[in-house]
Amino acid sequence: MQFKTIIAAIDLDDDLAEDVLKTAHSLAGKDGADLRVVTVWPSVTITAPAFSGEVAATAATVTQSVMEQHREGRERCREQLAAMAARFAAGADAVVLDGEAADEVTAYAEEVGADLIVTGSHQRNFWNSLLQGSASRELVREAPCAVFIVTKACAGKAQG
């Protein structure tokens, strides 16, 4: 199978991020595929109960402050992603998506017609996955294309 569009879906705070990116870059290089590096920034929703007068003004100021911090954090995330992509996958597009990881990566894969998604997994056992969640498990279930999972045990082996 020859891949035309590959997505490297990474969490910048994950210790597997570099290995996922290197693996995706290697796979893209073998097929001459277009590589897209994505991460997902969580959406923020603020709902405030109806306040009056002075309390409403304070709530609006707090809401504006939270939204500004969210925008600044997203911009730092975008810069980090671009730097990592430039370092480990020169020429790859770097994209920050907003929302829930599996949902957004799936939607993006459909949008760009991806043939493969490369992502990391820490292979948590059933109870840890139940308590902590597993974005990679959700992604495998929802993905519109093949998914290549990079684990700690195989990190680095698929590169080259």
ZILIN-V988300 format. One line per field, one symbol per residue. ss: DSSP state (2 for helix, 1 for strand, 0 for the rest). burial: I if it has 16 or more other C-alpha atoms within 10 Angstrom, else O. A space follows every 50 residues. Layout:
ss=???
burial=???
This chain:
ss=00001111100000002222222222222220011111111000000000 00222222222222222222222222222222222222000011111100 22222222222200011111000002222222002222222200011111 0000000000
burial=OOIOIIIIIIIIOOOIIIIIIIIIIIIIOOOOIIIIIIIIIOOOOOOOOO OOOOOOOOIOOOIOOOOOOIOOOIOOIIOOIIOIIOOIIOOIIIIIIIOO IIIIIIIIIOOOOIIIIIIIIIIOOOOOOOOOOIIIOOIIOOIIIOIIII IOOOIIOOOO
